[in-house]
């Protein structure tokens, strides 16, 4: 069942992100955006922006320690955030977020029931989930920039950077020089949501992260082909 779900989500990812060479930027222009979060909801979400990444990391650590029940609980926490994001997403990313949520929920159920789950299967699933979350944060960052809200756009830049690193590690994807520079800038600048940051700087960071996610899509496609 795990392999069937893996094949399904990989197919969904490639169908959404790589149709006839369409990039995320081109696809975004084709899809009607949903209503963005209200400022009140963004304010509620800000301190929780890393929770999905932390759940994914904790699930991986617990699994390596053979703490299957704890890993399953963390996977279910990640599922709740994937579902949350899917309800606030565009067509380009909604399918992959929903597919990742279903995949992680299935793995969590297997772990709760004591079924064997290959480490490689879990790693791949967590990587796809991180990739989908990174794309969602980029989308939300651009949505916030469009309404001149650099504070919340910066919040999504920070979260996207963390998810990108997690996804790259799981996919064994080598980051480009441009992505490394962008991530270093985000790290060295400190908390984007506390330090004053220009819309131009946030926009450049989003562009760099999105380009790298497009590159990673091809890495994941090649891995799935083998």
C-alpha positions as CSV (number, residue, x, y, z in Angstrom):
1,X,0.0,0.0,0.0
2,X,2.9,2.4,0.8
3,X,4.4,1.8,-2.6
4,X,1.1,2.4,-4.3
5,X,0.7,5.7,-2.4
6,X,4.3,6.7,-3.2
7,X,3.6,6.1,-6.9
8,X,0.4,8.1,-6.7
9,X,1.9,11.1,-5.0
10,X,4.9,11.1,-7.3
11,X,2.6,11.1,-10.2
12,X,0.6,13.9,-8.7
13,X,3.7,15.9,-8.1
14,X,5.0,15.5,-11.7
15,X,1.5,16.1,-13.1
16,X,1.1,19.4,-11.2
17,X,4.7,20.7,-11.4
18,X,6.0,19.5,-14.7
19,X,3.3,19.5,-17.3
20,X,5.0,20.2,-20.6
21,X,7.8,22.0,-18.9
22,X,5.5,24.5,-17.1
23,X,7.3,26.1,-14.2
24,X,5.7,27.2,-10.9
25,X,5.8,30.8,-12.0
26,X,4.0,30.0,-15.3
27,X,1.5,27.8,-13.5
28,X,0.7,30.4,-10.9
29,X,-0.4,32.8,-13.7
30,X,-2.8,30.1,-15.0
31,X,-4.5,29.4,-11.7
32,X,-7.0,31.6,-9.9
33,X,-5.7,32.4,-6.4
34,X,-7.9,31.6,-3.4
35,X,-8.7,34.3,-0.8
36,X,-5.6,35.0,1.2
37,X,-5.4,34.6,4.9
38,X,-6.7,37.6,6.8
39,X,-4.2,39.6,8.8
40,X,-5.7,38.3,12.0
41,X,-5.1,34.7,10.8
42,X,-1.6,35.5,9.6
43,X,-0.9,37.0,13.1
44,X,-2.2,33.8,14.7
45,X,-0.1,31.6,12.3
46,X,3.2,33.5,12.6
47,X,4.5,31.9,15.8
48,X,3.4,28.5,14.5
49,X,5.1,28.7,11.1
50,X,7.8,26.2,11.9
51,X,5.5,23.6,13.5
52,X,5.0,21.5,10.4
53,X,8.8,21.3,9.8
54,X,9.3,20.4,13.4
55,X,6.7,17.7,13.2
56,X,8.4,16.2,10.2
57,X,11.8,16.3,11.8
58,X,10.5,14.8,15.0
59,X,8.8,12.0,13.1
60,X,12.0,11.1,11.4
61,X,14.0,11.2,14.7
62,X,11.4,9.1,16.5
63,X,11.3,6.6,13.7
64,X,15.1,6.2,13.7
65,X,14.9,5.5,17.4
66,X,12.3,2.8,16.8
67,X,9.7,4.8,18.6
68,X,7.0,4.0,16.1
69,X,4.0,5.3,18.1
70,X,5.8,8.7,18.7
71,X,6.7,8.9,15.0
72,X,3.1,8.2,14.1
73,X,1.9,11.0,16.4
74,X,4.3,13.5,14.8
75,X,3.2,12.4,11.3
76,X,-0.4,13.1,12.3
77,X,0.7,16.6,13.5
78,X,2.3,17.2,10.1
79,X,-0.8,15.9,8.4
80,X,-2.9,18.6,10.1
81,X,-0.7,21.3,8.8
82,X,-0.7,19.9,5.3
83,X,-4.5,19.9,5.3
84,X,-4.5,23.4,6.7
85,X,-2.2,24.6,3.9
86,X,-4.2,22.8,1.2
87,X,-7.4,24.7,2.2
88,X,-5.4,28.0,1.7
89,X,-3.6,27.1,-1.5
90,X,-3.8,27.5,-5.2
91,X,-4.5,24.7,-7.7
92,X,-0.8,24.3,-8.4
93,X,0.0,23.1,-4.9
94,X,-3.3,22.0,-3.4
95,X,-3.1,18.5,-5.1
96,X,0.4,17.8,-3.8
97,X,-0.4,19.0,-0.3
98,X,-3.5,16.8,-0.1
99,X,-1.6,13.9,-1.6
100,X,1.2,14.3,1.0
101,X,-1.3,14.5,3.8
102,X,-2.9,11.2,2.6
103,X,0.4,9.5,2.3
104,X,1.7,10.6,5.8
105,X,-1.7,9.6,7.3
106,X,-1.4,6.2,5.8
107,X,2.1,5.7,7.1
108,X,1.0,6.9,10.5
109,X,-1.8,4.3,10.5
110,X,0.7,1.6,9.5
111,X,3.0,2.5,12.4
112,X,0.2,2.6,14.9
113,X,-0.8,-0.9,13.8
114,X,2.7,-2.2,14.1
115,X,3.2,-2.7,10.4
116,X,6.8,-2.5,9.0
117,X,7.5,0.8,7.1
118,X,10.8,1.0,5.1
119,X,13.0,3.9,6.1
120,X,13.4,4.9,2.5
121,X,9.7,5.1,2.1
122,X,9.3,7.4,5.1
123,X,12.2,9.6,4.0
124,X,10.8,10.0,0.5
125,X,7.3,10.8,1.9
126,X,8.7,13.4,4.3
127,X,10.7,15.0,1.5
128,X,7.7,15.3,-0.7
129,X,5.7,16.8,2.2
130,X,8.5,19.4,2.9
131,X,8.6,20.2,-0.8
132,X,4.9,20.8,-1.0
133,X,5.0,23.0,2.1
134,X,7.9,25.0,0.8
135,X,5.9,25.7,-2.4
136,X,2.9,26.7,-0.3
137,X,5.0,29.2,1.7
138,X,6.3,30.7,-1.5
139,X,2.8,31.1,-2.8
140,X,1.6,32.7,0.4
141,X,4.7,35.0,0.5
142,X,3.8,36.2,-3.0
143,X,0.2,36.7,-2.0
144,X,1.3,38.9,0.9
145,X,3.7,40.9,-1.2
146,X,0.8,41.6,-3.6
147,X,-1.1,43.2,-0.8
148,X,2.0,45.1,0.4
149,X,2.5,43.1,3.6
150,X,6.2,42.5,3.7
151,X,6.1,41.3,7.4
152,X,4.0,38.3,6.7
153,X,5.7,37.7,3.3
154,X,9.0,37.5,5.2
155,X,7.4,35.0,7.6
156,X,6.7,32.7,4.7
157,X,10.2,33.2,3.3
158,X,11.7,31.9,6.6
159,X,9.4,28.9,6.7
160,X,9.9,28.1,3.0
161,X,13.7,28.2,3.5
162,X,13.5,25.6,6.3
163,X,11.2,23.3,4.3
164,X,13.4,23.7,1.2
165,X,16.4,22.5,3.2
166,X,14.5,19.5,4.6
167,X,13.2,18.6,1.1
168,X,16.6,18.9,-0.5
169,X,18.2,16.6,2.1
170,X,15.5,14.0,1.7
171,X,15.7,14.1,-2.1
172,X,19.5,14.1,-2.1
173,X,19.3,17.3,-4.2
174,X,22.3,19.5,-4.5
175,X,21.4,23.1,-4.0
176,X,22.4,25.6,-6.6
177,X,24.8,28.4,-5.9
178,X,21.9,30.9,-6.1
179,X,19.9,29.0,-3.6
180,X,22.9,28.7,-1.2
181,X,23.4,32.5,-1.4
182,X,19.7,33.1,-0.7
183,X,19.6,30.7,2.2
184,X,22.8,32.3,3.6
185,X,21.2,35.7,3.3
186,X,18.1,34.5,5.2
187,X,20.3,33.0,7.9
188,X,22.6,35.9,8.3
189,X,19.9,38.6,8.3
190,X,18.3,37.1,11.3
191,X,14.6,37.1,12.0
192,X,13.0,38.7,8.9
193,X,9.8,39.3,10.9
194,X,11.7,41.3,13.6
195,X,14.4,43.2,11.6
196,X,13.2,45.7,9.1
197,X,13.3,44.1,5.7
198,X,12.5,45.6,2.3
199,X,9.9,44.2,-0.1
200,X,12.6,43.9,-2.7
201,X,14.7,41.7,-0.5
202,X,11.8,39.5,0.3
203,X,10.8,39.3,-3.3
204,X,14.3,38.3,-4.4
205,X,14.4,35.6,-1.7
206,X,11.1,34.2,-2.9
207,X,12.3,34.1,-6.5
208,X,15.4,32.2,-5.5
209,X,13.5,29.7,-3.4
210,X,11.0,29.1,-6.2
211,X,13.7,28.6,-8.8
212,X,15.3,26.0,-6.6
213,X,12.0,24.2,-6.0
214,X,11.6,24.0,-9.8
215,X,15.1,22.5,-10.1
216,X,14.3,20.1,-7.3
217,X,11.2,18.9,-9.2
218,X,13.4,17.5,-11.9
219,X,15.6,15.8,-9.3
220,X,12.6,14.1,-7.8
221,X,11.3,13.2,-11.3
222,X,14.6,11.5,-12.1
223,X,14.7,9.7,-8.8
224,X,11.2,8.4,-9.4
225,X,12.1,7.2,-12.8
226,X,14.7,4.7,-11.4
